[in-house]
Amino acid sequence: MPDPVVPPTPPVRLDALLAREDLGLRRIAGPDDPGTVVRWAQASEMADPYPYLLGGELLLSAGVHIPDGAGPGYFDAYVSRIVAAGGAALGFGLAPVHETVPAALAEACDMHGLPLLEVPPRTTFSGVARAVWQLMERERTAELRRVAEAQQSLATAAAHPDPVRPVLHQLARRLGGWAVLLAPDTTEIAASGTPPPFDARQALADLAKVVHPAPADGDTPPETGGRGAAAPGEPRHGTRTRAPVPASASDTVTGTHLAAYALGPGRGRGCVLGVASPRRSPGDHTIASVAAVLLSLLTGDRHGPTGTARSSALVRLLLGAAPEDVAPLLGAGRLRVVHARPDGPAAPDALAASALGTALGSSLVDPAGEVVRVLIPADRTVEPLPGWTLGVSPAAAPPDWPAAETRAARALARARATRAPLVRHGDRPALTDLVPPRDADAHARALLAPIAAAPALTDTLRTWLSLHGSWDRTAVALSVHRNTVRQRIARCAALLEADLDDPDVRMELWFALRDT
């Protein structure tokens, strides 16, 4: 949390104040550090200003408090108390009390490392204070503009088809440092920017454990329920309640500013955003917080069942349970299967797949090679997504999910061949519904028996028929050369002893291939 005594305004660099020609300030002692900043200006003639300083002040004095015959000991004590209170600099006004800055005061400032400014007689202390606030207002306006531009760039990056890395890239660019997405075990999932030194990276991993602590034996988990859960207000015996988990944590290591932000609505259970930068500005926390919210939406598990239910469903499937028995655990009944393929040449990774699932409103996502498979509720409408080509199956009950997956794959192949962003497999009643499934299957197997042993021929014939005999589109859909398509179709015609130019033959073969 920020120090409550620090005003919500950016500090002013001391060099910017010295550059004001209307003030005529001159540095005459102390360090010439361009990093020195002033948070406010305050006039005081107290011999010991320590009790009245908050830190970061430009203390202004005309030397009224200096007794006659004051020696080095007085000035040493005076300057040491200002430094102990956190004063940023001392401004000494010439006239009406002193015509020059006491040499002993300059020596004390050099010894204690406190910048000493000479304020000319024409410059009033109120004028210096007004200049400080003017510069603060200018810095604040610039900082607000910087934050607004950063928010806009982060939102634009979040609209990217594979948004996680662009968001990290924009965050690192805006902060001038390094941004990393960490898994719950602090493994680096994705990063952008200039990596900090090894010690800083280790410290950042430790910060991630602060906002995502590992559960200890006997700890009460963040969310409880089901059998064995205590009723509201009822104590749970044998457990201890975990201390509140912070949403963010910060530290500074070897001059590198570090911050960690918990992602997701349940703190301590999801990924962590880590940030490392060589400098820290007042708006950095706001910018990083915006990125944390966006990444929470992009990587969060908001729409689907809990991890425990998914784990239970997986175990039951591995032990032989039927899909219809597992569906209630997934919060699923009738589902649609979506096959998605990115428009670019790169295969989708876990981050891209997660972002796609979020866009489709589902956490049931499987990145399988060049294609991402997603299960969505039957009542959810799928719209085209920039950067993706989609194939959508009809709604299907659990026993028919494998068939729906096949239809989604065919819809995706057709979408790619026709260069359409989305193709939905037809789910209206068809002629095939009039034939009993067993009879249809027996007829299809008998008709296609000559090519059944060659899946490449079967797939090519099905795709070729679905694309109305187009050689080029079939080649695109199957990722093969058009001459290969011609050779395979000719081979199918020979083995089936059929005239594939005959529309009746094509209709009968399509009937057989639809559900085979």
C-alpha positions as CSV (number, residue, x, y, z in Angstrom):
1,M,0.0,0.0,0.0
2,P,1.3,3.5,-0.7
3,D,2.4,5.7,2.2
4,P,-0.7,7.6,3.3
5,V,1.3,10.8,3.9
6,V,2.5,10.9,0.2
7,P,0.1,13.0,-1.9
8,P,-1.5,11.5,-4.9
9,T,0.6,13.6,-7.2
10,P,3.9,12.8,-8.9
11,P,7.0,14.3,-7.3
12,V,9.0,17.0,-9.0
13,R,12.6,16.6,-10.0
14,L,14.8,19.1,-8.2
15,D,16.6,19.8,-11.5
16,A,13.2,20.9,-13.0
17,L,12.9,23.4,-10.2
18,L,16.4,24.7,-10.7
19,A,15.7,25.1,-14.5
20,R,13.0,27.7,-13.8
21,E,14.6,31.0,-14.8
22,D,11.9,33.0,-13.1
23,L,13.0,31.6,-9.7
24,G,16.8,32.0,-10.1
25,L,17.6,29.2,-7.7
26,R,21.2,28.0,-7.5
27,R,22.6,24.8,-6.1
28,I,25.7,25.7,-4.0
29,A,26.3,22.6,-1.9
30,G,25.2,18.9,-1.6
31,P,25.1,16.2,-4.2
32,D,24.2,16.9,-7.8
33,D,21.9,13.9,-8.2
34,P,19.4,14.0,-11.1
35,G,17.2,11.5,-9.3
36,T,16.5,13.9,-6.4
37,V,12.7,14.7,-6.2
38,V,10.6,17.1,-4.2
39,R,7.1,16.2,-3.0
40,W,6.3,19.7,-1.5
41,A,7.8,22.9,-0.3
42,Q,7.5,24.2,3.3
43,A,8.9,27.3,5.0
44,S,10.1,26.9,8.6
45,E,12.3,28.9,10.9
46,M,12.4,26.3,13.6
47,A,15.9,25.4,15.0
48,D,14.8,21.8,14.9
49,P,12.3,21.2,12.1
50,Y,12.3,17.4,12.5
51,P,8.9,17.1,14.3
52,Y,7.2,19.1,11.6
53,L,8.5,17.3,8.5
54,L,6.9,14.4,6.7
55,G,9.7,13.6,4.2
56,G,10.4,14.7,0.7
57,E,10.2,18.5,1.4
58,L,12.1,21.4,0.0
59,L,12.6,23.2,3.3
60,L,12.8,26.9,2.9
61,S,14.5,29.1,5.6
62,A,15.8,32.7,5.8
63,G,18.1,31.7,8.7
64,V,16.0,33.6,11.4
65,H,16.6,30.7,13.8
66,I,20.5,30.9,13.5
67,P,21.9,32.4,16.7
68,D,24.7,35.0,16.7
69,G,28.0,33.3,16.7
70,A,26.7,29.9,15.6
71,G,29.5,27.5,14.8
72,P,29.8,24.3,12.8
73,G,28.2,22.3,15.6
74,Y,24.9,24.1,15.3
75,F,24.7,23.7,11.6
76,D,25.7,20.1,11.8
77,A,22.9,19.4,14.2
78,Y,20.4,21.4,12.1
79,V,21.2,19.6,8.8
80,S,21.4,16.2,10.4
81,R,17.8,16.6,11.8
82,I,16.5,17.6,8.3
83,V,18.2,14.6,6.8
84,A,16.8,12.3,9.5
85,A,13.3,13.6,8.8
86,G,13.7,12.7,5.1
87,G,14.0,16.2,3.8
88,A,14.8,16.4,0.1
89,A,16.6,19.7,0.0
90,L,17.2,23.0,1.8
91,G,16.5,26.4,0.3
92,F,18.2,29.3,2.0
93,G,16.8,32.8,1.3
94,L,19.1,35.8,1.1
95,A,18.0,39.0,2.8
96,P,16.7,40.4,5.0
97,V,18.6,38.4,7.7
98,H,21.7,37.1,5.8
99,E,23.4,38.5,2.8
100,T,25.2,35.2,2.0
101,V,24.7,31.6,2.8
102,P,26.8,30.7,5.9
103,A,29.8,28.7,4.9
104,A,29.4,26.3,7.8
105,L,25.9,25.5,6.6
106,A,27.2,24.6,3.1
107,E,29.9,22.4,4.7
108,A,27.3,20.6,6.8
109,C,25.1,20.0,3.7
110,D,28.1,18.6,1.8
111,M,28.9,16.3,4.8
112,H,25.3,15.0,5.2
113,G,24.5,14.8,1.5
114,L,21.6,17.4,1.5
115,P,21.2,19.6,-1.6
116,L,21.5,23.3,-0.6
117,L,19.8,25.9,-2.8
118,E,20.4,29.6,-2.7
119,V,17.2,31.6,-3.0
120,P,17.8,35.1,-4.4
121,P,16.2,38.2,-2.7
122,R,13.8,38.7,-5.6
123,T,12.2,35.3,-5.1
124,T,9.7,34.8,-2.4
125,F,9.2,31.5,-0.6
126,S,5.5,31.5,-1.7
127,G,6.7,31.8,-5.3
128,V,8.9,28.7,-4.8
129,A,6.0,26.8,-3.3
130,R,3.7,27.9,-6.2
131,A,6.3,26.7,-8.8
132,V,6.6,23.3,-7.0
133,W,2.8,22.9,-7.3
134,Q,2.7,24.1,-10.9
135,L,5.3,21.5,-11.8
136,M,3.4,18.9,-9.8
137,E,0.3,19.6,-11.7
138,R,2.2,19.4,-15.0
139,E,3.6,16.1,-14.0
140,R,0.2,14.8,-12.9
141,T,-1.4,15.8,-16.2
142,A,1.4,14.0,-18.1
143,E,1.1,11.0,-15.8
144,L,-2.7,10.8,-16.3
145,R,-2.2,11.0,-20.1
146,R,0.4,8.3,-19.9
147,V,-1.9,6.0,-17.9
148,A,-4.8,6.7,-20.3
149,E,-2.6,5.8,-23.3
150,A,-1.4,2.7,-21.6
151,Q,-4.9,1.6,-20.8
152,Q,-5.9,2.0,-24.5
153,S,-2.9,0.1,-25.7
154,L,-3.6,-2.7,-23.3
155,A,-7.2,-2.9,-24.3
156,T,-6.2,-3.0,-27.9
157,A,-3.7,-5.8,-27.2
158,A,-6.4,-7.8,-25.4
159,A,-8.5,-7.8,-28.6
160,H,-5.7,-9.7,-30.4
161,P,-6.5,-13.3,-31.4
162,D,-3.7,-14.5,-29.1
163,P,-3.9,-11.7,-26.5
164,V,-1.8,-12.8,-23.6
165,R,1.6,-12.1,-25.1
166,P,0.6,-8.8,-26.7
167,V,-0.8,-7.6,-23.3
168,L,2.5,-8.5,-21.6
169,H,4.5,-6.8,-24.4
170,Q,2.5,-3.6,-24.0
171,L,2.8,-3.7,-20.2
172,A,6.6,-4.2,-20.4
173,R,6.9,-1.4,-23.0
174,R,4.8,1.1,-21.0
175,L,6.7,0.4,-17.7
176,G,10.1,0.2,-19.4
177,G,10.8,-3.1,-17.8
178,W,9.8,-6.8,-17.8
179,A,6.4,-8.4,-17.5
180,V,5.9,-12.1,-16.9
181,L,2.9,-14.4,-16.4
182,L,3.7,-17.0,-13.7
183,A,1.9,-20.3,-13.1
184,P,0.8,-21.1,-9.6
185,D,4.1,-22.9,-9.0
186,T,6.0,-19.8,-10.2
187,T,6.9,-21.4,-13.6
188,E,7.2,-18.7,-16.3
189,I,4.5,-19.2,-18.8
190,A,5.1,-16.1,-21.0
191,A,7.2,-13.0,-20.7
192,S,8.1,-9.8,-22.5
193,G,10.7,-7.1,-22.1
194,T,14.2,-7.0,-20.7
195,P,14.7,-9.7,-18.0
196,P,16.0,-8.4,-14.7
197,P,19.1,-9.9,-12.9
198,F,18.8,-13.4,-11.5
199,D,18.4,-12.1,-7.9
200,A,15.5,-9.9,-8.9
201,R,13.8,-12.8,-10.8
202,Q,14.2,-15.0,-7.7
203,A,12.7,-12.2,-5.5
204,L,9.8,-11.8,-7.9
205,A,9.1,-15.6,-7.7
206,D,9.1,-15.1,-3.9
207,L,6.6,-12.3,-4.2
208,A,4.4,-14.5,-6.4
209,K,4.3,-16.9,-3.4
210,V,3.0,-14.1,-1.2
211,V,-0.1,-13.5,-3.4
212,H,-0.3,-17.2,-4.2
213,P,0.8,-19.1,-1.1
214,A,1.0,-22.9,-1.1
215,P,-1.6,-24.5,1.2
216,A,-0.2,-25.7,4.5
217,D,-1.3,-28.8,6.3
218,G,-4.5,-28.1,8.1
219,D,-5.2,-24.9,6.3
220,T,-8.8,-24.1,5.4
221,P,-8.9,-23.8,1.6
222,P,-10.1,-20.6,0.1
223,E,-13.5,-22.0,-0.8
224,T,-15.3,-24.9,1.0
225,G,-18.4,-26.8,0.3
226,G,-19.9,-30.2,-0.2
227,R,-19.8,-32.9,2.5
228,G,-17.9,-32.0,5.6
229,A,-18.3,-28.2,5.1
230,A,-19.2,-26.3,8.2
231,A,-22.4,-24.3,8.3
232,P,-22.2,-20.6,8.3
233,G,-21.0,-19.4,11.7
234,E,-20.1,-22.9,12.8
235,P,-16.4,-23.6,13.7
236,R,-14.5,-26.3,11.9
237,H,-12.5,-28.5,14.2
238,G,-9.1,-29.7,13.3
239,T,-8.4,-26.9,10.8
240,R,-6.9,-23.4,11.0
241,T,-8.0,-20.5,8.9
242,R,-5.4,-19.1,6.5
243,A,-4.5,-15.5,6.9
244,P,-5.9,-13.1,4.2
245,V,-4.0,-13.3,1.0
246,P,-3.0,-9.9,-0.5
247,A,-4.0,-9.0,-4.1
248,S,-0.5,-7.6,-4.8
249,A,2.9,-7.3,-3.2
250,S,6.0,-5.2,-4.0
251,D,9.7,-5.1,-3.2
252,T,13.0,-3.6,-4.4
253,V,16.0,-5.7,-5.1
254,T,19.4,-4.5,-6.4
255,G,17.8,-1.3,-7.7
256,T,15.0,-3.2,-9.5
257,H,11.4,-2.4,-8.5
258,L,9.3,-5.6,-8.3
259,A,5.5,-6.2,-8.1
260,A,3.3,-9.3,-8.2
261,Y,-0.4,-9.3,-8.8
262,A,-2.8,-12.2,-8.2
263,L,-5.0,-13.0,-11.2
264,G,-8.6,-14.2,-11.0
265,P,-11.4,-13.6,-8.5
266,G,-10.0,-16.2,-6.1
267,R,-6.8,-14.9,-4.7
268,G,-4.2,-17.6,-4.1
269,R,-5.5,-20.0,-6.7
270,G,-4.5,-18.8,-10.1
271,C,-1.7,-17.3,-12.1
272,V,0.4,-14.3,-11.1
273,L,1.4,-11.3,-13.1
274,G,5.0,-10.2,-12.2
275,V,6.5,-6.9,-13.1
276,A,10.1,-5.7,-12.8
277,S,11.3,-2.2,-13.8
278,P,14.4,-0.1,-13.1
279,R,12.3,2.9,-12.0
280,R,8.9,3.4,-10.5
281,S,6.4,6.1,-11.4
282,P,3.1,6.9,-9.6
283,G,1.0,5.6,-12.5
284,D,2.8,2.3,-12.8
285,H,0.6,0.6,-10.2
286,T,-2.5,1.7,-12.1
287,I,-1.2,0.5,-15.4
288,A,-0.1,-2.9,-14.0
289,S,-3.5,-3.3,-12.3
290,V,-5.3,-2.8,-15.6
291,A,-3.1,-5.4,-17.2
292,A,-3.9,-7.8,-14.2
293,V,-7.6,-7.4,-14.7
294,L,-7.3,-8.1,-18.5
295,L,-5.1,-11.1,-17.9
296,S,-7.5,-12.4,-15.2
297,L,-10.3,-12.3,-17.9
298,L,-8.1,-13.8,-20.5
299,T,-6.7,-16.7,-18.4
300,G,-9.3,-17.1,-15.8
301,D,-11.6,-20.1,-15.4
302,R,-14.9,-18.1,-15.2
303,H,-17.4,-19.9,-17.3
304,G,-16.9,-23.6,-16.5
305,P,-16.9,-26.1,-13.7
306,T,-14.4,-26.1,-10.9
307,G,-11.0,-27.8,-11.2
308,T,-12.2,-30.4,-8.7
309,A,-15.2,-31.4,-10.8
310,R,-13.1,-31.6,-14.0
311,S,-10.5,-33.8,-12.2
312,S,-13.3,-36.0,-11.0
313,A,-14.8,-36.3,-14.5
314,L,-11.4,-37.2,-15.9
315,V,-10.8,-39.9,-13.3
316,R,-14.2,-41.4,-14.0
317,L,-13.6,-41.4,-17.8
318,L,-10.3,-43.2,-17.3
319,L,-12.0,-45.8,-15.1
320,G,-14.5,-46.5,-17.8
321,A,-17.5,-44.2,-17.1
322,A,-19.7,-43.3,-20.0
323,P,-19.8,-39.6,-21.2
324,E,-23.4,-39.3,-20.2
325,D,-22.5,-40.2,-16.6
326,V,-19.7,-37.7,-16.5
327,A,-21.5,-34.8,-18.2
328,P,-23.3,-33.5,-15.0
329,L,-19.9,-33.0,-13.4
330,L,-18.9,-30.7,-16.3
331,G,-22.1,-28.8,-16.0
332,A,-22.9,-30.0,-19.5
333,G,-25.9,-31.6,-21.2
334,R,-26.2,-31.0,-24.9
335,L,-23.1,-29.4,-26.2
336,R,-21.6,-28.1,-29.5
337,V,-18.1,-29.0,-30.5
338,V,-16.0,-26.2,-32.0
339,H,-12.8,-26.9,-34.0
340,A,-10.7,-23.8,-34.3
341,R,-7.5,-23.1,-36.2
342,P,-5.5,-19.8,-36.1
343,D,-5.1,-17.9,-39.4
344,G,-1.4,-17.6,-38.9
345,P,1.3,-20.2,-39.6
346,A,2.1,-20.9,-35.9
347,A,0.3,-23.7,-34.1
348,P,-1.8,-22.5,-31.1
349,D,-0.2,-22.9,-27.7
350,A,-1.9,-23.2,-24.3
351,L,-2.2,-19.4,-23.9
352,A,-3.9,-18.9,-27.3
353,A,-6.2,-21.9,-26.5
354,S,-7.1,-20.4,-23.1
355,A,-7.9,-17.0,-24.7
356,L,-10.1,-18.8,-27.4
357,G,-12.0,-20.6,-24.7
358,T,-12.6,-17.3,-22.8
359,A,-13.8,-15.7,-26.0
360,L,-16.2,-18.7,-26.6
361,G,-17.3,-18.7,-23.0
362,S,-16.0,-22.2,-22.1
363,S,-13.2,-23.6,-20.0
364,L,-13.4,-27.0,-21.7
365,V,-10.6,-26.5,-24.2
366,D,-8.1,-28.9,-25.7
367,P,-5.3,-27.7,-27.9
368,A,-4.6,-30.6,-30.2
369,G,-1.8,-29.9,-32.6
370,E,-2.8,-27.3,-35.2
371,V,-6.4,-27.3,-34.0
372,V,-8.1,-26.3,-30.7
373,R,-11.2,-28.2,-29.7
374,V,-13.7,-26.5,-27.5
375,L,-17.0,-27.7,-25.9
376,I,-19.7,-25.1,-25.5
377,P,-23.3,-25.2,-24.2
378,A,-25.8,-25.9,-26.9
379,D,-27.6,-22.6,-26.3
380,R,-24.5,-20.4,-26.8
381,T,-24.2,-18.7,-30.2
382,V,-20.8,-18.9,-31.9
383,E,-19.8,-15.9,-33.9
384,P,-16.7,-15.4,-36.1
385,L,-13.6,-14.5,-34.1
386,P,-10.8,-12.4,-35.6
387,G,-7.7,-14.4,-36.3
388,W,-9.4,-17.8,-36.2
389,T,-11.2,-20.1,-38.6
390,L,-14.0,-22.1,-36.9
391,G,-16.0,-25.2,-37.5
392,V,-19.1,-25.8,-35.3
393,S,-21.1,-29.0,-34.9
394,P,-24.8,-29.3,-34.2
395,A,-25.9,-29.6,-30.6
396,A,-25.4,-33.2,-29.4
397,A,-26.2,-35.2,-26.3
398,P,-23.3,-36.9,-24.5
399,P,-23.5,-40.3,-26.4
400,D,-23.3,-38.3,-29.7
401,W,-20.3,-36.2,-28.7
402,P,-17.8,-38.2,-30.8
403,A,-20.0,-37.8,-33.9
404,A,-20.4,-34.1,-33.2
405,E,-16.6,-33.8,-33.0
406,T,-16.3,-35.4,-36.4
407,R,-18.8,-33.0,-37.8
408,A,-16.9,-30.0,-36.3
409,A,-13.8,-31.2,-38.0
410,R,-15.6,-31.4,-41.3
411,A,-17.0,-27.9,-40.9
412,L,-13.5,-26.6,-40.1
413,A,-12.1,-28.2,-43.3
414,R,-14.9,-26.7,-45.3
415,A,-14.3,-23.3,-43.7
416,R,-10.6,-23.4,-44.6
417,A,-11.4,-24.6,-48.1
418,T,-13.9,-21.8,-48.8
419,R,-11.9,-19.2,-46.8
420,A,-14.9,-18.6,-44.6
421,P,-14.3,-17.5,-41.0
422,L,-16.9,-19.8,-39.6
423,V,-18.9,-22.8,-41.0
424,R,-21.7,-24.5,-39.0
425,H,-22.5,-28.1,-39.7
426,G,-26.2,-28.3,-40.6
427,D,-28.4,-29.4,-37.7
428,R,-31.8,-29.3,-39.4
429,P,-33.8,-32.6,-40.0
430,A,-32.4,-34.5,-43.0
431,L,-33.4,-37.5,-45.2
432,T,-31.0,-39.6,-43.3
433,D,-33.2,-39.3,-40.2
434,L,-35.8,-41.4,-42.0
435,V,-33.5,-44.4,-42.2
436,P,-32.9,-46.5,-39.1
437,P,-29.3,-45.9,-38.0
438,R,-28.4,-49.7,-38.1
439,D,-29.7,-50.0,-41.6
440,A,-27.9,-46.8,-42.7
441,D,-24.6,-48.0,-41.1
442,A,-24.9,-51.5,-42.8
443,H,-25.6,-49.9,-46.2
444,A,-22.7,-47.5,-45.8
445,R,-20.2,-50.2,-44.8
446,A,-21.2,-52.4,-47.7
447,L,-21.0,-49.5,-50.2
448,L,-17.7,-48.2,-49.0
449,A,-16.0,-51.5,-48.3
450,P,-13.7,-51.3,-51.3
451,I,-12.0,-48.1,-49.9
452,A,-12.5,-48.7,-46.2
453,A,-9.0,-49.9,-45.7
454,A,-7.5,-46.6,-47.0
455,P,-8.6,-43.7,-44.7
456,A,-6.9,-41.2,-47.0
457,L,-9.2,-42.2,-49.9
458,T,-12.3,-42.1,-47.6
459,D,-11.4,-38.6,-46.3
460,T,-10.5,-37.3,-49.7
461,L,-13.8,-38.5,-51.2
462,R,-15.9,-37.1,-48.3
463,T,-14.1,-33.7,-48.6
464,W,-14.3,-33.7,-52.4
465,L,-18.1,-34.4,-52.3
466,S,-18.7,-31.8,-49.6
467,L,-17.0,-29.1,-51.8
468,H,-18.9,-30.0,-54.9
469,G,-16.0,-31.7,-56.7
470,S,-13.6,-28.7,-56.4
471,W,-10.1,-29.9,-56.8
472,D,-8.5,-26.8,-55.5
473,R,-10.7,-26.4,-52.4
474,T,-10.3,-30.0,-51.5
475,A,-6.5,-29.7,-51.8
476,V,-6.6,-26.7,-49.4
477,A,-8.8,-28.5,-46.9
478,L,-6.6,-31.6,-46.9
479,S,-3.3,-29.6,-47.2
480,V,-2.2,-31.7,-50.2
481,H,-1.5,-30.9,-53.8
482,R,-4.4,-30.8,-56.3
483,N,-2.8,-33.6,-58.4
484,T,-2.9,-35.8,-55.3
485,V,-6.6,-35.1,-54.9
486,R,-7.2,-36.1,-58.6
487,Q,-5.2,-39.3,-58.2
488,R,-7.1,-40.3,-55.1
489,I,-10.6,-39.6,-56.6
490,A,-9.7,-41.6,-59.7
491,R,-8.6,-44.4,-57.4
492,C,-11.9,-44.2,-55.5
493,A,-13.9,-44.4,-58.8
494,A,-11.9,-47.4,-59.9
495,L,-12.3,-49.3,-56.6
496,L,-16.0,-48.5,-56.2
497,E,-16.6,-49.1,-59.9
498,A,-18.7,-46.0,-59.9
499,D,-19.2,-43.0,-62.2
500,L,-18.5,-40.1,-59.8
501,D,-19.8,-37.6,-62.3
502,D,-23.3,-39.1,-61.8
503,P,-25.3,-37.0,-59.3
504,D,-27.2,-40.1,-58.1
505,V,-23.9,-41.8,-57.3
506,R,-22.6,-38.8,-55.5
507,M,-25.8,-38.5,-53.4
508,E,-25.6,-42.2,-52.4
509,L,-21.9,-41.9,-51.5
510,W,-22.5,-38.7,-49.5
511,F,-25.3,-40.4,-47.7
512,A,-22.9,-43.3,-46.8
513,L,-20.0,-41.0,-45.9
514,R,-21.9,-38.6,-43.6
515,D,-22.0,-40.9,-40.6
516,T,-19.1,-43.2,-41.3
